[in-house]
Amino acid sequence: MTSMRFLTHSPTPTSCCYVYVVNVILIIITITSTTTLVLTESTRPPYACDSANPTTKSLPFCKTELPITRRVQDLVSRLTLDEKISQLVNTAPSIPRLGIPAYEWWSEALHGVADAGPGVRFDGAIHSATSFPQVILTAASFDANLWYRIGQVIGTEARAVYNGGEAKGMTFWAPNINIFRDPRWGRGQETPGEDPVVTGKYAVSYVRGVQGDSFEGGKLGGAHLLASACCKHFTAYDLDNWKGINRFVFDAHVTQQDLADTYQPPFQSCIEKAKASGIMCAYNRVNGVPNCADFNLLSKIARAQWGFHGYITSDCDAVSIMYDNQGFAKSPEDAVVDVLKAGMDVNCGSYLQNHTKSAVLKRKLPVSQIDRALHNLFAVRMRLGLFEGDPTKSLYGNIGPNQVCSQSHQALALEAALNGIVLLKNSAKLLPFSHSNSITLAVIGPNADSPKTLQGNYFGPPCKSISLLQALRGYVKNAAYHPGCADAVNCTSVDIKRAVEVAKGADHVVLVVGLDQSQEREDHDREHLELPGKQEELISAVAKAAKKPVVLVLLSGGPVDVSFAKYDRRIGSILWAGYPGEAGGLALAQIIFGHHNPGGRLPVTWYPKDYVKIPMTDMRMRASPSSGYPGRTYRFYKGPKVFEFGYGLSYSTYSYKLSSPTQNKLYLNLSSSSIAVAAESQQPDSVIVSELSQEFCETKSFSVSVGVENEGEMEGKHSVLLFMKREINNNTNNGGNPLKQLVGFESVKLKAGERGEVEFRLSPCDHLSNANEDGMMVLEQGSRVLLVGEEEYPIHIIF
């Protein structure tokens, strides 16, 4: 939970995109020349182990040559019970006698360093931070390296804000890696979409970037975090407030099969591959147990099974609701005991501060459980370099205000928006428009001149932001504008007559409609999948009156049923731009006028409006034909679609050729040496993946090569999506297997007429397995098909 700070105005460019770039450079020069890092006592970041303090400099916990575990043990041993309890909440007070400053665990950086939490305040030399596209649009690029570079920028700017004394902590509660299960979810915009492979890869890339690791991982070791990332919300959290059922009381009934292959894999990747230093447990219950009180989830799975080494925070007030709302705990003290014994470490809120001592005095809670939590908390603060004296003199001490909103960071925000925007329709090659001073343009719609809408949620003040209207006026001198709707995107009142008059007077019309945070956000799920109010009526009327087919630009986090526009010949092009961030207006203008070739692909299925008949509370992924339940996401949904997952057009066309250097028969010759626990049958039809040795899985891996050719007339960046599906016949029990499953994706940039190769390395254990009803990943004998576009390659697994 958080209170949001919205941008209220933005500078306006005077003529064209060139002036926009010049303005950006001038701002950067100003920032660089006026914000040299000169720290006073009031702006110096908080830190412990001041070398000038004779009281603390000799203490073992300040000796950096000792292992962090030893240092933490020493520190915790010196604390009184009251001091220990004081550190179990997000706003941890100082401990003056040991020279330990106050610390704020809650800071936000979903798609840029934000002042959405109490940890960051842009009230000094730094007034803003680079605001990238909302995550759902960034995911549409299907470019893991881009995600990593965004994480690097966020980590760097986070450290700069801290070094500048404008942050009280270096732990940022992002990324949100919950699966976008239901199209109505208000927070779906914060996620990388509906696919667990994409979501897991996003988590790995973002976390490694923020924490200062390499793209491949393995650089960090155990210490020296640039900033701390926190994967949330663990687990099966994807309902906020729907028809009176809210996230605080919702009990998500989830099958072990769905947990294994949908809800949990992103968190497993975040821990095992990304080495995230933080996890947030979610508000809701899963199968009756609150996530923050689930010992199996937090301690057995995250820590013991996946090897998590970091801190676990509750979502804000998630401990109090266990007693106040859910009735799970019989008393406040029991709630405290439940979460600490489960493995949670810090409470966002004050509940542990208020009730932990009582739990100890009533002998419900051993102090050892408090010590365990403190070990995790102080270890992360030490890994951040906050117990090594002045952090501005340490490894990341040279990162200052001149590295916030730098030219390269703002260029990356533009690149991210350009590569995420999805072209959904382009009849008769309406787009791109020719760049001519003689053309006239009508820009109509409630989202055309709203820089704030471009940001989505959880954002801070952007470096610079212009609306799409302002950006288009940089290309076309004569660009008339009308909002169409009198009350923004709600559009309960519409001036169709005036909008039509404006449209009739222009050569081309761009309609900019969709949603904003009044329609979808945290604590607010959508009730329908259509455009709000009278937007559809406005669009159809303008399209009918315009001289030529119109361009429709949609801003939204979740999918919208725009079937009417898809099949209306008077609507020639449709662009989905998510919430594209500070550079989103300029990115859209560049695409519309052909300065960039769009290549984004949808990271979620766009369902028809009738999908809302399915209760949001139904957590099942798999279809149930007998009951009429259609399933969820492209992997299991068996119903009509407005647009499919992975759909996206380009100004170019691309062709594929799929091949493999190995034969299409994969012999797995299972033996006792390859299986950790011998299978009961001598010739099993399936084997549990966890019973196979790592060496076996690696030796059976194989490569698949995809040739890609740009057959168009423009250079373009193209994402290659490789899927796998099972070949099902009448004698095969599908067992709830996905209809198809993404197994890999790579982005490639090709000039007009150029051909490239993308190679995928596939492991049968990781990419060709599936979850059984007991939640075990199994590898089954039988046939599969690898497919990219219309190209197919058969794979037969033979035991």
Sequence and secondary structure as in RCSB ss.txt:
>XXXX:A:sequence
MTSMRFLTHSPTPTSCCYVYVVNVILIIITITSTTTLVLTESTRPPYACDSANPTTKSLPFCKTELPITRRVQDL
VSRLTLDEKISQLVNTAPSIPRLGIPAYEWWSEALHGVADAGPGVRFDGAIHSATSFPQVILTAASFDANLWYRI
GQVIGTEARAVYNGGEAKGMTFWAPNINIFRDPRWGRGQETPGEDPVVTGKYAVSYVRGVQGDSFEGGKLGGAHL
LASACCKHFTAYDLDNWKGINRFVFDAHVTQQDLADTYQPPFQSCIEKAKASGIMCAYNRVNGVPNCADFNLLSK
IARAQWGFHGYITSDCDAVSIMYDNQGFAKSPEDAVVDVLKAGMDVNCGSYLQNHTKSAVLKRKLPVSQIDRALH
NLFAVRMRLGLFEGDPTKSLYGNIGPNQVCSQSHQALALEAALNGIVLLKNSAKLLPFSHSNSITLAVIGPNADS
PKTLQGNYFGPPCKSISLLQALRGYVKNAAYHPGCADAVNCTSVDIKRAVEVAKGADHVVLVVGLDQSQEREDHD
REHLELPGKQEELISAVAKAAKKPVVLVLLSGGPVDVSFAKYDRRIGSILWAGYPGEAGGLALAQIIFGHHNPGG
RLPVTWYPKDYVKIPMTDMRMRASPSSGYPGRTYRFYKGPKVFEFGYGLSYSTYSYKLSSPTQNKLYLNLSSSSI
AVAAESQQPDSVIVSELSQEFCETKSFSVSVGVENEGEMEGKHSVLLFMKREINNNTNNGGNPLKQLVGFESVKL
KAGERGEVEFRLSPCDHLSNANEDGMMVLEQGSRVLLVGEEEYPIHIIF
>XXXX:A:secstr
             SSSHHHHHHHHHHHHHHHHHH      TTTS   S  TT TTTTTSGGG TTS HHHHHHHH
HHT  HHHHHHTTBSEE  BGGGTB  EE  BB SSS BSSSTTB   SS   B     HHHHHTT  HHHHHHH
HHHHHHHHHHHHHTT BS  EE   B     STT TTGGGSS S HHHHHHHHHHHHHHHHT  SSS SSTTS  
SSEEEEEEETT   SEETTEETTT EE   HHHIIIIISHHHHHHHHTT  SEEEE SSEETTEEGGG HIIIII
IIIIIT   SEEEE TTTTHHHHHTS  SSSHHHHHHHHHHHT  BBSSSHHHHHHHHHHHTTSS HHHHHHHHH
HHHHHHHHTTTTSS GGGSTTTT  GGGSS HHHHHHHHHHHHHH EEEEEGGG  S    TT EEEEESTTTT 
TTGGG SS   BS    HHHHHHTT SEEEEE  BTTGGG SSB HHHHHHHHHT SEEEEEEE  TTTSBTTB 
 S SS STTHHHHHHHHHHHSSS EEEEEE SS    HHHHT TTEEEEEE  S  TTHHHHHHHHHTTSS    
  SS B  GGGGGS TT    S BTTTTB  SHHHH  S  SB TT  B SS EEEEEE SS SEEE    TTTB
SS  SSSS SEEEGGGB HHHHHHT EEEEEEEEE SSS EEEEEEEEEEE   TT   TT  S EEEEEEEEEE
 TT EEEEEEEE HHHHS EE TTS EEEE EEEEEEETTEEEEEEEE 
